């Protein structure tokens, strides 16, 4: 199974993401943001960082990178797509996930471990976890407060799209939301960094169950996109 | 003709504005009382080559909606620079 990790100018978590997926048995490759063909991949990760310097708004310019057209097609076919931190911001700006990420309540850059609660296992990220399971995974962001209008929120709840919540809301996210999926569950975005929680030696190995889920989703994804 | 344009981008009503709230809290300490509802935003200035004011504003409005603002959280208003 082959995972592409997209590199925008300013991405900085691509090696961590690729290393985590390799450790879980996937073949990984880096995809430059000008790529227009993702058809050889079984899954795509948009990593954390500051794509295009986060100028204007996080994700605002990355949304127009050439790779995003191919990514929209890939997602539309049912391909597994994961946006971590800045990658989540890019997915919302591109309209592949609803809502938006705004500045943290308190206006501080937050870099700390958080406790997440799994709230849905329908998604490609949470399918190996159990509902109610608590996971300690770090966050590292300034604009991580999830927001959306009431209508969008109602549809997120109705379609079981809220996949992860913070146990103790660190940033002012609506309804403690840490991660959401699209309606089909094949596109997921989250602000915390599961790729930084792969080993107890480094603080936590709780990210494994999420990325193992994503790795196991690649076979299903391959059947849809190939 | 080249039309000078200003686009103001502000957060929609109901979207939390922690910067505005922080500024508002600082004002009484500086002696500014009676100032409320502080909201922050961004201003963009540029020139648009077009045949008429209406066309120039149309182009400015379109690019403000597509790039300068995120309509999920922000509102963009384009106007001619006075």
Interface residues (C-beta under 8 A of the other chain):
Chain A: X56 X57 X60 X64 X92 X93 X98 X99 X100 X102 X103 X104 X105 X106 X107 X145 X147 X148 X149 X172
Chain B: X11 X14 X15 X16 X18 X19 X22 X67 X68 X70 X72 X73
